[in-house]
Amino acid sequence: MVNIAVLVSGSGTNLQALIDSQNSGLIRDGRIRLVVSSRQGAYALERARAAGIDAAVIAKKDYASPEEFDRALLDWLAQYQIGLVVLAGYLNILSPAVISAYRDRIINIHPSLIPSFCGDGFYGLKVHEAALAYGVKVTGATVHLVNEITDGGRILLQKAVEVQEGDTPEVLQRRVMEQAEWVILPRAVQMCCEKLEQDK
Ligand code: GRF
């Protein structure tokens, strides 16, 4: 059984999809043991508490240096013997030190079909604003491994979503979350846990 940490910054709807998928048995080779938020007050922390999952707030502003922030994050992950790190709406860019400590064991959900509308500065609503501005007819979500290049790691799963006439960024974001993110992230987590168990 792989110990999973979910890193969050916002409402935690992707975290909720993971919790629900663990409860339904879709995720069967992993257990969410820890939620780490980049800031106080993230609603994702409420979701963790309601699900009885330990949570920590590790905010960059609380540390004197990036190295001390990394140390704190790595200590929490080690304490919970984490085998898979899931970035679910997490807004910090992880340092090379953290990425190398969990090489090929960190995954991220991005709200577009990479390589479109990704990389530095493309997060949250900005992604959907760019998709609408370009006029794409199809967008979607991507789960990928995290490496030192923002949104640059190997793609694990993708799911396409239709852009509709009159879509606002908010309406499109919601459709991409409901029809793509909340579907492929749990599947990707189970896929990774299954592989990690086999490779043990
Ligand atoms: C959403 O924009 C989602 O597409 C991205 O992070 C944002 C917040 O997600 N992955 P969540 O509700 O906090 O999971």
Boltz pocket constraint, residues with backbone or C-beta under 6 A from the ligand:
constraints:
  - pocket:
      binder: B
      contacts: [[A, 8], [A, 9], [A, 10], [A, 11], [A, 12], [A, 13], [A, 14], [A, 15], [A, 44], [A, 88], [A, 89], [A, 90], [A, 109], [A, 110], [A, 111], [A, 123], [A, 124], [A, 125], [A, 173], [A, 177], [A, 181]]
      max_distance: 6.0
